[in-house]
Amino acid sequence: MENSNLESIMSLIMYGGEAKSNAFEAIQKAKKGCFEEAREKLKLANKDLISAHKSQTEMLTQEAQGEKIELSLLMVHAQDHLMTSLTFIDLAKEVVAVYERLNQVAK
């Protein structure tokens, strides 16, 4: 496996994991009523996703240009990490919104 592909794969894993962690922290902040902090965590999660997508796009561009990209278990793991993070962030946004609404109703 080429070093550039390995770097892209590791970036997917790293940024995907960081995005999911920030989304989880957003839920925890919302649960405590810290909605501004929750929104900041969601912004960080989205920023991490953008970084992960850049890495993914690099590999997709290589393949589209005819370069053979070696499929490995590590690449599958990286893609799984990214897709799980995307789903988790979408869910976290909804959970934060629900907590915010419950907080408004309780007032």
Gaussian input, Z-matrix of N, CA and C with variables (Angstrom, degrees):
# hf/3-21g

backbone

0 1
 N
 C     1     B1
 C     2     B2     1     A1
 N     3     B3     2     A2     1     D1
 C     4     B4     3     A3     2     D2
 C     5     B5     4     A4     3     D3
 N     6     B6     5     A5     4     D4
 C     7     B7     6     A6     5     D5
 C     8     B8     7     A7     6     D6
 N     9     B9     8     A8     7     D7
 C    10    B10     9     A9     8     D8
 C    11    B11    10    A10     9     D9
 N    12    B12    11    A11    10    D10
 C    13    B13    12    A12    11    D11
 C    14    B14    13    A13    12    D12
 N    15    B15    14    A14    13    D13
 C    16    B16    15    A15    14    D14
 C    17    B17    16    A16    15    D15
 N    18    B18    17    A17    16    D16
 C    19    B19    18    A18    17    D17
 C    20    B20    19    A19    18    D18
 N    21    B21    20    A20    19    D19
 C    22    B22    21    A21    20    D20
 C    23    B23    22    A22    21    D21
 N    24    B24    23    A23    22    D22
 C    25    B25    24    A24    23    D23
 C    26    B26    25    A25    24    D24
 N    27    B27    26    A26    25    D25
 C    28    B28    27    A27    26    D26
 C    29    B29    28    A28    27    D27
 N    30    B30    29    A29    28    D28
 C    31    B31    30    A30    29    D29
 C    32    B32    31    A31    30    D30
 N    33    B33    32    A32    31    D31
 C    34    B34    33    A33    32    D32
 C    35    B35    34    A34    33    D33
 N    36    B36    35    A35    34    D34
 C    37    B37    36    A36    35    D35
 C    38    B38    37    A37    36    D36
 N    39    B39    38    A38    37    D37
 C    40    B40    39    A39    38    D38
 C    41    B41    40    A40    39    D39
 N    42    B42    41    A41    40    D40
 C    43    B43    42    A42    41    D41
 C    44    B44    43    A43    42    D42
 N    45    B45    44    A44    43    D43
 C    46    B46    45    A45    44    D44
 C    47    B47    46    A46    45    D45
 N    48    B48    47    A47    46    D46
 C    49    B49    48    A48    47    D47
 C    50    B50    49    A49    48    D48
 N    51    B51    50    A50    49    D49
 C    52    B52    51    A51    50    D50
 C    53    B53    52    A52    51    D51
 N    54    B54    53    A53    52    D52
 C    55    B55    54    A54    53    D53
 C    56    B56    55    A55    54    D54
 N    57    B57    56    A56    55    D55
 C    58    B58    57    A57    56    D56
 C    59    B59    58    A58    57    D57
 N    60    B60    59    A59    58    D58
 C    61    B61    60    A60    59    D59
 C    62    B62    61    A61    60    D60
 N    63    B63    62    A62    61    D61
 C    64    B64    63    A63    62    D62
 C    65    B65    64    A64    63    D63
 N    66    B66    65    A65    64    D64
 C    67    B67    66    A66    65    D65
 C    68    B68    67    A67    66    D66
 N    69    B69    68    A68    67    D67
 C    70    B70    69    A69    68    D68
 C    71    B71    70    A70    69    D69
 N    72    B72    71    A71    70    D70
 C    73    B73    72    A72    71    D71
 C    74    B74    73    A73    72    D72
 N    75    B75    74    A74    73    D73
 C    76    B76    75    A75    74    D74
 C    77    B77    76    A76    75    D75
 N    78    B78    77    A77    76    D76
 C    79    B79    78    A78    77    D77
 C    80    B80    79    A79    78    D78
 N    81    B81    80    A80    79    D79
 C    82    B82    81    A81    80    D80
 C    83    B83    82    A82    81    D81
 N    84    B84    83    A83    82    D82
 C    85    B85    84    A84    83    D83
 C    86    B86    85    A85    84    D84
 N    87    B87    86    A86    85    D85
 C    88    B88    87    A87    86    D86
 C    89    B89    88    A88    87    D87
 N    90    B90    89    A89    88    D88
 C    91    B91    90    A90    89    D89
 C    92    B92    91    A91    90    D90
 N    93    B93    92    A92    91    D91
 C    94    B94    93    A93    92    D92
 C    95    B95    94    A94    93    D93
 N    96    B96    95    A95    94    D94
 C    97    B97    96    A96    95    D95
 C    98    B98    97    A97    96    D96
 N    99    B99    98    A98    97    D97
 C   100   B100    99    A99    98    D98
 C   101   B101   100   A100    99    D99
 N   102   B102   101   A101   100   D100
 C   103   B103   102   A102   101   D101
 C   104   B104   103   A103   102   D102
 N   105   B105   104   A104   103   D103
 C   106   B106   105   A105   104   D104
 C   107   B107   106   A106   105   D105
 N   108   B108   107   A107   106   D106
 C   109   B109   108   A108   107   D107
 C   110   B110   109   A109   108   D108
 N   111   B111   110   A110   109   D109
 C   112   B112   111   A111   110   D110
 C   113   B113   112   A112   111   D111
 N   114   B114   113   A113   112   D112
 C   115   B115   114   A114   113   D113
 C   116   B116   115   A115   114   D114
 N   117   B117   116   A116   115   D115
 C   118   B118   117   A117   116   D116
 C   119   B119   118   A118   117   D117
 N   120   B120   119   A119   118   D118
 C   121   B121   120   A120   119   D119
 C   122   B122   121   A121   120   D120
 N   123   B123   122   A122   121   D121
 C   124   B124   123   A123   122   D122
 C   125   B125   124   A124   123   D123
 N   126   B126   125   A125   124   D124
 C   127   B127   126   A126   125   D125
 C   128   B128   127   A127   126   D126
 N   129   B129   128   A128   127   D127
 C   130   B130   129   A129   128   D128
 C   131   B131   130   A130   129   D129
 N   132   B132   131   A131   130   D130
 C   133   B133   132   A132   131   D131
 C   134   B134   133   A133   132   D132
 N   135   B135   134   A134   133   D133
 C   136   B136   135   A135   134   D134
 C   137   B137   136   A136   135   D135
 N   138   B138   137   A137   136   D136
 C   139   B139   138   A138   137   D137
 C   140   B140   139   A139   138   D138
 N   141   B141   140   A140   139   D139
 C   142   B142   141   A141   140   D140
 C   143   B143   142   A142   141   D141
 N   144   B144   143   A143   142   D142
 C   145   B145   144   A144   143   D143
 C   146   B146   145   A145   144   D144
 N   147   B147   146   A146   145   D145
 C   148   B148   147   A147   146   D146
 C   149   B149   148   A148   147   D147
 N   150   B150   149   A149   148   D148
 C   151   B151   150   A150   149   D149
 C   152   B152   151   A151   150   D150
 N   153   B153   152   A152   151   D151
 C   154   B154   153   A153   152   D152
 C   155   B155   154   A154   153   D153
 N   156   B156   155   A155   154   D154
 C   157   B157   156   A156   155   D155
 C   158   B158   157   A157   156   D156
 N   159   B159   158   A158   157   D157
 C   160   B160   159   A159   158   D158
 C   161   B161   160   A160   159   D159
 N   162   B162   161   A161   160   D160
 C   163   B163   162   A162   161   D161
 C   164   B164   163   A163   162   D162
 N   165   B165   164   A164   163   D163
 C   166   B166   165   A165   164   D164
 C   167   B167   166   A166   165   D165
 N   168   B168   167   A167   166   D166
 C   169   B169   168   A168   167   D167
 C   170   B170   169   A169   168   D168
 N   171   B171   170   A170   169   D169
 C   172   B172   171   A171   170   D170
 C   173   B173   172   A172   171   D171
 N   174   B174   173   A173   172   D172
 C   175   B175   174   A174   173   D173
 C   176   B176   175   A175   174   D174
 N   177   B177   176   A176   175   D175
 C   178   B178   177   A177   176   D176
 C   179   B179   178   A178   177   D177
 N   180   B180   179   A179   178   D178
 C   181   B181   180   A180   179   D179
 C   182   B182   181   A181   180   D180
 N   183   B183   182   A182   181   D181
 C   184   B184   183   A183   182   D182
 C   185   B185   184   A184   183   D183
 N   186   B186   185   A185   184   D184
 C   187   B187   186   A186   185   D185
 C   188   B188   187   A187   186   D186
 N   189   B189   188   A188   187   D187
 C   190   B190   189   A189   188   D188
 C   191   B191   190   A190   189   D189
 N   192   B192   191   A191   190   D190
 C   193   B193   192   A192   191   D191
 C   194   B194   193   A193   192   D192
 N   195   B195   194   A194   193   D193
 C   196   B196   195   A195   194   D194
 C   197   B197   196   A196   195   D195
 N   198   B198   197   A197   196   D196
 C   199   B199   198   A198   197   D197
 C   200   B200   199   A199   198   D198
 N   201   B201   200   A200   199   D199
 C   202   B202   201   A201   200   D200
 C   203   B203   202   A202   201   D201
 N   204   B204   203   A203   202   D202
 C   205   B205   204   A204   203   D203
 C   206   B206   205   A205   204   D204
 N   207   B207   206   A206   205   D205
 C   208   B208   207   A207   206   D206
 C   209   B209   208   A208   207   D207
 N   210   B210   209   A209   208   D208
 C   211   B211   210   A210   209   D209
 C   212   B212   211   A211   210   D210
 N   213   B213   212   A212   211   D211
 C   214   B214   213   A213   212   D212
 C   215   B215   214   A214   213   D213
 N   216   B216   215   A215   214   D214
 C   217   B217   216   A216   215   D215
 C   218   B218   217   A217   216   D216
 N   219   B219   218   A218   217   D217
 C   220   B220   219   A219   218   D218
 C   221   B221   220   A220   219   D219
 N   222   B222   221   A221   220   D220
 C   223   B223   222   A222   221   D221
 C   224   B224   223   A223   222   D222
 N   225   B225   224   A224   223   D223
 C   226   B226   225   A225   224   D224
 C   227   B227   226   A226   225   D225
 N   228   B228   227   A227   226   D226
 C   229   B229   228   A228   227   D227
 C   230   B230   229   A229   228   D228
 N   231   B231   230   A230   229   D229
 C   232   B232   231   A231   230   D230
 C   233   B233   232   A232   231   D231
 N   234   B234   233   A233   232   D232
 C   235   B235   234   A234   233   D233
 C   236   B236   235   A235   234   D234
 N   237   B237   236   A236   235   D235
 C   238   B238   237   A237   236   D236
 C   239   B239   238   A238   237   D237
 N   240   B240   239   A239   238   D238
 C   241   B241   240   A240   239   D239
 C   242   B242   241   A241   240   D240
 N   243   B243   242   A242   241   D241
 C   244   B244   243   A243   242   D242
 C   245   B245   244   A244   243   D243
 N   246   B246   245   A245   244   D244
 C   247   B247   246   A246   245   D245
 C   248   B248   247   A247   246   D246
 N   249   B249   248   A248   247   D247
 C   250   B250   249   A249   248   D248
 C   251   B251   250   A250   249   D249
 N   252   B252   251   A251   250   D250
 C   253   B253   252   A252   251   D251
 C   254   B254   253   A253   252   D252
 N   255   B255   254   A254   253   D253
 C   256   B256   255   A255   254   D254
 C   257   B257   256   A256   255   D255
 N   258   B258   257   A257   256   D256
 C   259   B259   258   A258   257   D257
 C   260   B260   259   A259   258   D258
 N   261   B261   260   A260   259   D259
 C   262   B262   261   A261   260   D260
 C   263   B263   262   A262   261   D261
 N   264   B264   263   A263   262   D262
 C   265   B265   264   A264   263   D263
 C   266   B266   265   A265   264   D264
 N   267   B267   266   A266   265   D265
 C   268   B268   267   A267   266   D266
 C   269   B269   268   A268   267   D267
 N   270   B270   269   A269   268   D268
 C   271   B271   270   A270   269   D269
 C   272   B272   271   A271   270   D270
 N   273   B273   272   A272   271   D271
 C   274   B274   273   A273   272   D272
 C   275   B275   274   A274   273   D273
 N   276   B276   275   A275   274   D274
 C   277   B277   276   A276   275   D275
 C   278   B278   277   A277   276   D276
 N   279   B279   278   A278   277   D277
 C   280   B280   279   A279   278   D278
 C   281   B281   280   A280   279   D279
 N   282   B282   281   A281   280   D280
 C   283   B283   282   A282   281   D281
 C   284   B284   283   A283   282   D282
 N   285   B285   284   A284   283   D283
 C   286   B286   285   A285   284   D284
 C   287   B287   286   A286   285   D285
 N   288   B288   287   A287   286   D286
 C   289   B289   288   A288   287   D287
 C   290   B290   289   A289   288   D288
 N   291   B291   290   A290   289   D289
 C   292   B292   291   A291   290   D290
 C   293   B293   292   A292   291   D291
 N   294   B294   293   A293   292   D292
 C   295   B295   294   A294   293   D293
 C   296   B296   295   A295   294   D294
 N   297   B297   296   A296   295   D295
 C   298   B298   297   A297   296   D296
 C   299   B299   298   A298   297   D297
 N   300   B300   299   A299   298   D298
 C   301   B301   300   A300   299   D299
 C   302   B302   301   A301   300   D300
 N   303   B303   302   A302   301   D301
 C   304   B304   303   A303   302   D302
 C   305   B305   304   A304   303   D303
 N   306   B306   305   A305   304   D304
 C   307   B307   306   A306   305   D305
 C   308   B308   307   A307   306   D306
 N   309   B309   308   A308   307   D307
 C   310   B310   309   A309   308   D308
 C   311   B311   310   A310   309   D309
 N   312   B312   311   A311   310   D310
 C   313   B313   312   A312   311   D311
 C   314   B314   313   A313   312   D312
 N   315   B315   314   A314   313   D313
 C   316   B316   315   A315   314   D314
 C   317   B317   316   A316   315   D315
 N   318   B318   317   A317   316   D316
 C   319   B319   318   A318   317   D317
 C   320   B320   319   A319   318   D318

   B1=1.4491
   B2=1.5312
   B3=1.3175
   B4=1.4574
   B5=1.5287
   B6=1.3277
   B7=1.4575
   B8=1.5260
   B9=1.3407
   B10=1.4691
   B11=1.5276
   B12=1.3312
   B13=1.4654
   B14=1.5226
   B15=1.3158
   B16=1.4553
   B17=1.5268
   B18=1.3237
   B19=1.4620
   B20=1.5292
   B21=1.3146
   B22=1.4679
   B23=1.5224
   B24=1.3224
   B25=1.4657
   B26=1.5265
   B27=1.3200
   B28=1.4650
   B29=1.5302
   B30=1.3240
   B31=1.4709
   B32=1.5237
   B33=1.3259
   B34=1.4635
   B35=1.5254
   B36=1.3180
   B37=1.4669
   B38=1.5288
   B39=1.3214
   B40=1.4626
   B41=1.5298
   B42=1.3180
   B43=1.4670
   B44=1.5261
   B45=1.3258
   B46=1.4606
   B47=1.5141
   B48=1.3259
   B49=1.4688
   B50=1.5078
   B51=1.3271
   B52=1.4613
   B53=1.5331
   B54=1.3122
   B55=1.4670
   B56=1.5267
   B57=1.3152
   B58=1.4623
   B59=1.5264
   B60=1.3180
   B61=1.4682
   B62=1.5258
   B63=1.3210
   B64=1.4704
   B65=1.5251
   B66=1.3106
   B67=1.4683
   B68=1.5249
   B69=1.3222
   B70=1.4616
   B71=1.5268
   B72=1.3285
   B73=1.4609
   B74=1.5194
   B75=1.3226
   B76=1.4698
   B77=1.5227
   B78=1.3154
   B79=1.4718
   B80=1.5236
   B81=1.3232
   B82=1.4707
   B83=1.5298
   B84=1.3320
   B85=1.4667
   B86=1.5278
   B87=1.3230
   B88=1.4676
   B89=1.5199
   B90=1.3080
   B91=1.4631
   B92=1.5309
   B93=1.3351
   B94=1.4576
   B95=1.5295
   B96=1.3345
   B97=1.4575
   B98=1.5155
   B99=1.3237
   B100=1.4726
   B101=1.5346
   B102=1.3202
   B103=1.4621
   B104=1.5272
   B105=1.3185
   B106=1.4659
   B107=1.5309
   B108=1.3269
   B109=1.4615
   B110=1.5308
   B111=1.3077
   B112=1.4692
   B113=1.5256
   B114=1.3327
   B115=1.4672
   B116=1.5364
   B117=1.3263
   B118=1.4646
   B119=1.5309
   B120=1.3173
   B121=1.4722
   B122=1.5308
   B123=1.3315
   B124=1.4664
   B125=1.5241
   B126=1.3344
   B127=1.4684
   B128=1.5287
   B129=1.3233
   B130=1.4722
   B131=1.5253
   B132=1.3263
   B133=1.4652
   B134=1.5272
   B135=1.3224
   B136=1.4666
   B137=1.5212
   B138=1.3375
   B139=1.4591
   B140=1.5286
   B141=1.3264
   B142=1.4665
   B143=1.5292
   B144=1.3192
   B145=1.4699
   B146=1.5196
   B147=1.3206
   B148=1.4695
   B149=1.5264
   B150=1.3254
   B151=1.4663
   B152=1.5273
   B153=1.3102
   B154=1.4669
   B155=1.5253
   B156=1.3190
   B157=1.4695
   B158=1.5261
   B159=1.3304
   B160=1.4666
   B161=1.5241
   B162=1.3155
   B163=1.4672
   B164=1.5254
   B165=1.3094
   B166=1.4609
   B167=1.5303
   B168=1.3204
   B169=1.4610
   B170=1.5221
   B171=1.3364
   B172=1.4679
   B173=1.5242
   B174=1.3205
   B175=1.4692
   B176=1.5224
   B177=1.3223
   B178=1.4650
   B179=1.5246
   B180=1.3243
   B181=1.4623
   B182=1.5243
   B183=1.3256
   B184=1.4679
   B185=1.5248
   B186=1.3140
   B187=1.4579
   B188=1.5270
   B189=1.3239
   B190=1.4690
   B191=1.5260
   B192=1.3352
   B193=1.4639
   B194=1.5228
   B195=1.3325
   B196=1.4487
   B197=1.5172
   B198=1.3239
   B199=1.4627
   B200=1.5265
   B201=1.2975
   B202=1.4604
   B203=1.5243
   B204=1.3208
   B205=1.4591
   B206=1.5212
   B207=1.3286
   B208=1.4612
   B209=1.5287
   B210=1.3134
   B211=1.4558
   B212=1.5299
   B213=1.3146
   B214=1.4533
   B215=1.5237
   B216=1.3043
   B217=1.4558
   B218=1.5289
   B219=1.3238
   B220=1.4586
   B221=1.5311
   B222=1.3236
   B223=1.4617
   B224=1.5336
   B225=1.3099
   B226=1.4680
   B227=1.5274
   B228=1.3177
   B229=1.4684
   B230=1.5318
   B231=1.3209
   B232=1.4608
   B233=1.5236
   B234=1.3146
   B235=1.4697
   B236=1.5274
   B237=1.3232
   B238=1.4577
   B239=1.5279
   B240=1.3183
   B241=1.4671
   B242=1.5262
   B243=1.3249
   B244=1.4621
   B245=1.5265
   B246=1.3124
   B247=1.4679
   B248=1.5299
   B249=1.3278
   B250=1.4633
   B251=1.5269
   B252=1.3152
   B253=1.4655
   B254=1.5190
   B255=1.3133
   B256=1.4700
   B257=1.5279
   B258=1.3057
   B259=1.4581
   B260=1.5237
   B261=1.3275
   B262=1.4601
   B263=1.5226
   B264=1.3155
   B265=1.4695
   B266=1.5196
   B267=1.3138
   B268=1.4769
   B269=1.5241
   B270=1.3113
   B271=1.4570
   B272=1.5277
   B273=1.3228
   B274=1.4722
   B275=1.5274
   B276=1.3194
   B277=1.4738
   B278=1.5238
   B279=1.3091
   B280=1.4680
   B281=1.5314
   B282=1.3261
   B283=1.4653
   B284=1.5288
   B285=1.3184
   B286=1.4684
   B287=1.5292
   B288=1.3152
   B289=1.4673
   B290=1.5321
   B291=1.3147
   B292=1.4678
   B293=1.5226
   B294=1.3343
   B295=1.4691
   B296=1.5368
   B297=1.3186
   B298=1.4688
   B299=1.5346
   B300=1.2982
   B301=1.4717
   B302=1.5191
   B303=1.3206
   B304=1.4665
   B305=1.5195
   B306=1.3253
   B307=1.4657
   B308=1.5261
   B309=1.3230
   B310=1.4644
   B311=1.5155
   B312=1.3110
   B313=1.4624
   B314=1.5320
   B315=1.3271
   B316=1.4676
   B317=1.5246
   B318=1.3253
   B319=1.4784
   B320=1.4918
   A1=108.54
   A2=116.30
   A3=121.16
   A4=110.74
   A5=115.61
   A6=120.24
   A7=112.58
   A8=117.38
   A9=119.69
   A10=110.56
   A11=116.48
   A12=119.16
   A13=111.03
   A14=116.85
   A15=120.59
   A16=110.18
   A17=116.96
   A18=120.74
   A19=110.74
   A20=117.12
   A21=121.02
   A22=110.93
   A23=116.48
   A24=121.20
   A25=110.25
   A26=116.79
   A27=120.20
   A28=111.23
   A29=116.88
   A30=120.52
   A31=110.71
   A32=116.44
   A33=119.88
   A34=110.74
   A35=115.76
   A36=120.42
   A37=110.35
   A38=116.12
   A39=120.67
   A40=111.54
   A41=117.15
   A42=120.15
   A43=111.81
   A44=116.80
   A45=119.32
   A46=111.49
   A47=116.31
   A48=120.82
   A49=112.20
   A50=116.44
   A51=120.92
   A52=110.19
   A53=116.81
   A54=120.98
   A55=110.57
   A56=115.90
   A57=120.07
   A58=110.73
   A59=117.90
   A60=121.44
   A61=111.21
   A62=116.58
   A63=119.64
   A64=111.58
   A65=116.84
   A66=120.28
   A67=110.51
   A68=116.83
   A69=120.19
   A70=110.45
   A71=116.66
   A72=120.46
   A73=111.18
   A74=117.65
   A75=121.10
   A76=110.50
   A77=116.60
   A78=120.31
   A79=109.79
   A80=116.58
   A81=120.40
   A82=111.04
   A83=117.62
   A84=121.45
   A85=110.34
   A86=116.72
   A87=120.64
   A88=110.93
   A89=116.21
   A90=121.83
   A91=110.35
   A92=116.75
   A93=122.19
   A94=112.65
   A95=116.91
   A96=120.99
   A97=114.51
   A98=117.17
   A99=122.43
   A100=108.71
   A101=116.37
   A102=120.90
   A103=113.52
   A104=117.53
   A105=119.63
   A106=109.64
   A107=116.52
   A108=120.66
   A109=110.70
   A110=116.62
   A111=120.50
   A112=110.40
   A113=116.15
   A114=119.58
   A115=110.80
   A116=116.76
   A117=120.19
   A118=110.96
   A119=116.13
   A120=120.20
   A121=110.50
   A122=116.74
   A123=119.84
   A124=110.87
   A125=116.91
   A126=120.05
   A127=110.52
   A128=116.09
   A129=119.88
   A130=111.02
   A131=116.17
   A132=120.46
   A133=110.49
   A134=116.67
   A135=120.13
   A136=111.49
   A137=116.70
   A138=120.65
   A139=110.24
   A140=116.04
   A141=120.15
   A142=111.15
   A143=116.45
   A144=119.54
   A145=111.70
   A146=116.15
   A147=119.56
   A148=109.58
   A149=116.80
   A150=120.36
   A151=111.03
   A152=116.64
   A153=120.51
   A154=110.46
   A155=116.60
   A156=120.09
   A157=111.35
   A158=116.78
   A159=119.28
   A160=110.20
   A161=115.88
   A162=119.69
   A163=110.65
   A164=116.07
   A165=120.47
   A166=110.30
   A167=116.32
   A168=121.29
   A169=111.50
   A170=116.73
   A171=120.09
   A172=110.85
   A173=116.15
   A174=119.90
   A175=111.12
   A176=117.03
   A177=120.00
   A178=111.04
   A179=116.38
   A180=121.06
   A181=110.67
   A182=116.64
   A183=120.37
   A184=110.75
   A185=115.34
   A186=119.20
   A187=111.32
   A188=116.52
   A189=120.29
   A190=111.44
   A191=116.25
   A192=120.94
   A193=112.11
   A194=116.32
   A195=120.49
   A196=115.53
   A197=117.04
   A198=119.31
   A199=109.08
   A200=115.74
   A201=120.82
   A202=109.05
   A203=116.59
   A204=122.34
   A205=107.37
   A206=115.40
   A207=120.79
   A208=110.18
   A209=116.30
   A210=121.25
   A211=108.38
   A212=116.22
   A213=120.78
   A214=109.33
   A215=115.69
   A216=120.48
   A217=110.25
   A218=116.82
   A219=121.14
   A220=110.96
   A221=117.12
   A222=120.22
   A223=110.63
   A224=116.45
   A225=120.28
   A226=109.52
   A227=116.52
   A228=121.33
   A229=110.25
   A230=117.16
   A231=121.34
   A232=110.91
   A233=116.79
   A234=120.93
   A235=110.71
   A236=116.14
   A237=120.98
   A238=110.12
   A239=116.37
   A240=121.98
   A241=110.34
   A242=115.80
   A243=120.76
   A244=111.69
   A245=117.26
   A246=120.50
   A247=111.05
   A248=116.86
   A249=120.43
   A250=109.91
   A251=116.01
   A252=120.43
   A253=111.38
   A254=116.88
   A255=120.67
   A256=110.98
   A257=115.64
   A258=120.76
   A259=111.44
   A260=115.92
   A261=120.36
   A262=111.34
   A263=117.31
   A264=120.43
   A265=110.61
   A266=117.20
   A267=119.62
   A268=110.37
   A269=116.37
   A270=120.81
   A271=111.04
   A272=117.19
   A273=121.22
   A274=111.17
   A275=117.50
   A276=120.66
   A277=110.54
   A278=116.28
   A279=120.77
   A280=110.89
   A281=117.32
   A282=121.02
   A283=110.19
   A284=117.55
   A285=120.98
   A286=109.48
   A287=117.05
   A288=120.61
   A289=111.64
   A290=117.42
   A291=121.29
   A292=110.23
   A293=116.72
   A294=119.95
   A295=110.59
   A296=116.91
   A297=120.42
   A298=110.64
   A299=115.10
   A300=119.21
   A301=111.31
   A302=116.82
   A303=120.37
   A304=111.16
   A305=116.20
   A306=121.24
   A307=111.05
   A308=117.20
   A309=121.22
   A310=111.60
   A311=117.27
   A312=122.32
   A313=110.24
   A314=116.36
   A315=121.16
   A316=112.66
   A317=116.71
   A318=119.90
   A319=112.88
   D1=134.16
   D2=179.70
   D3=-68.63
   D4=148.72
   D5=179.64
   D6=-60.13
   D7=-38.14
   D8=-178.63
   D9=-64.73
   D10=-38.45
   D11=177.48
   D12=-69.27
   D13=-39.34
   D14=178.54
   D15=-62.93
   D16=-40.73
   D17=177.47
   D18=-63.07
   D19=-42.46
   D20=178.64
   D21=-63.68
   D22=-42.74
   D23=179.62
   D24=-63.70
   D25=-45.52
   D26=-179.86
   D27=-65.59
   D28=-33.65
   D29=176.03
   D30=-64.98
   D31=-40.36
   D32=176.78
   D33=-59.05
   D34=-45.66
   D35=-179.39
   D36=-65.07
   D37=-47.36
   D38=-176.75
   D39=-64.56
   D40=-53.37
   D41=-177.07
   D42=-69.70
   D43=-35.23
   D44=176.13
   D45=-62.64
   D46=-43.85
   D47=178.12
   D48=-65.09
   D49=-40.54
   D50=179.66
   D51=-66.04
   D52=-39.72
   D53=178.22
   D54=-61.24
   D55=-45.77
   D56=-179.83
   D57=-64.37
   D58=-40.73
   D59=178.30
   D60=-62.23
   D61=-43.46
   D62=178.10
   D63=-64.35
   D64=-38.15
   D65=178.07
   D66=-65.67
   D67=-40.64
   D68=177.66
   D69=-63.77
   D70=-41.93
   D71=177.41
   D72=-63.28
   D73=-34.33
   D74=177.40
   D75=-61.27
   D76=-42.42
   D77=178.09
   D78=-62.82
   D79=-44.09
   D80=-179.54
   D81=-62.69
   D82=-40.16
   D83=178.01
   D84=-64.88
   D85=-43.89
   D86=179.74
   D87=-63.49
   D88=-38.38
   D89=179.15
   D90=-59.34
   D91=-33.10
   D92=179.14
   D93=-88.05
   D94=-1.35
   D95=-179.85
   D96=86.47
   D97=10.81
   D98=-179.63
   D99=-93.92
   D100=75.33
   D101=-169.66
   D102=-73.94
   D103=-34.44
   D104=177.20
   D105=-64.31
   D106=-43.30
   D107=177.82
   D108=-65.22
   D109=-36.75
   D110=178.00
   D111=-63.03
   D112=-43.47
   D113=179.20
   D114=-64.79
   D115=-36.30
   D116=177.55
   D117=-64.37
   D118=-41.25
   D119=178.13
   D120=-63.36
   D121=-38.27
   D122=177.64
   D123=-66.52
   D124=-36.61
   D125=176.02
   D126=-63.44
   D127=-42.20
   D128=177.42
   D129=-62.87
   D130=-40.24
   D131=178.36
   D132=-61.01
   D133=-42.95
   D134=178.51
   D135=-65.40
   D136=-37.88
   D137=177.66
   D138=-62.60
   D139=-41.95
   D140=177.31
   D141=-63.24
   D142=-39.17
   D143=178.44
   D144=-63.02
   D145=-38.56
   D146=178.22
   D147=-61.57
   D148=-42.83
   D149=177.71
   D150=-62.50
   D151=-41.98
   D152=178.70
   D153=-63.92
   D154=-41.94
   D155=-179.90
   D156=-63.93
   D157=-34.30
   D158=177.69
   D159=-61.38
   D160=-42.81
   D161=178.51
   D162=-63.99
   D163=-42.97
   D164=179.47
   D165=-63.55
   D166=-41.84
   D167=-178.87
   D168=-63.66
   D169=-35.71
   D170=176.92
   D171=-57.91
   D172=-45.82
   D173=-179.37
   D174=-69.37
   D175=-40.12
   D176=178.77
   D177=-63.30
   D178=-39.54
   D179=178.86
   D180=-64.35
   D181=-43.20
   D182=177.42
   D183=-57.51
   D184=-46.90
   D185=-178.29
   D186=-66.66
   D187=-39.44
   D188=178.84
   D189=-64.18
   D190=-27.32
   D191=178.74
   D192=-86.11
   D193=6.54
   D194=174.79
   D195=94.71
   D196=1.56
   D197=177.64
   D198=-79.27
   D199=134.32
   D200=179.54
   D201=-75.11
   D202=125.51
   D203=176.76
   D204=-105.19
   D205=122.34
   D206=-179.33
   D207=-72.28
   D208=125.50
   D209=176.59
   D210=-84.23
   D211=127.79
   D212=-179.08
   D213=-135.26
   D214=165.06
   D215=175.97
   D216=-61.12
   D217=-35.60
   D218=178.43
   D219=-63.49
   D220=-39.03
   D221=178.10
   D222=-67.41
   D223=-41.14
   D224=177.89
   D225=-61.85
   D226=-42.54
   D227=178.00
   D228=-61.09
   D229=-43.03
   D230=-179.73
   D231=-62.49
   D232=-44.84
   D233=179.18
   D234=-64.07
   D235=-40.39
   D236=177.60
   D237=-62.15
   D238=-42.93
   D239=178.14
   D240=-58.20
   D241=-46.81
   D242=-178.95
   D243=-63.87
   D244=-46.44
   D245=-177.35
   D246=-66.22
   D247=-38.63
   D248=177.49
   D249=-63.89
   D250=-41.62
   D251=179.42
   D252=-63.49
   D253=-43.20
   D254=178.19
   D255=-57.33
   D256=-47.36
   D257=179.89
   D258=-64.50
   D259=-43.37
   D260=-178.61
   D261=-64.11
   D262=-39.63
   D263=179.30
   D264=-65.69
   D265=-42.04
   D266=176.86
   D267=-59.03
   D268=-44.09
   D269=178.97
   D270=-65.96
   D271=-41.71
   D272=179.87
   D273=-60.78
   D274=-39.66
   D275=177.64
   D276=-59.30
   D277=-42.50
   D278=179.80
   D279=-67.64
   D280=-42.06
   D281=-179.33
   D282=-64.34
   D283=-42.93
   D284=177.71
   D285=-60.85
   D286=-43.57
   D287=178.95
   D288=-62.16
   D289=-39.26
   D290=178.43
   D291=-64.73
   D292=-46.15
   D293=178.05
   D294=-60.20
   D295=-40.41
   D296=178.77
   D297=-62.85
   D298=-43.71
   D299=-179.65
   D300=-65.73
   D301=-42.75
   D302=177.20
   D303=-60.91
   D304=-37.81
   D305=178.01
   D306=-64.46
   D307=-40.14
   D308=179.15
   D309=-68.21
   D310=-39.50
   D311=179.95
   D312=-67.05
   D313=-36.19
   D314=-177.81
   D315=-70.18
   D316=-18.94
   D317=-177.86
   D318=-77.17

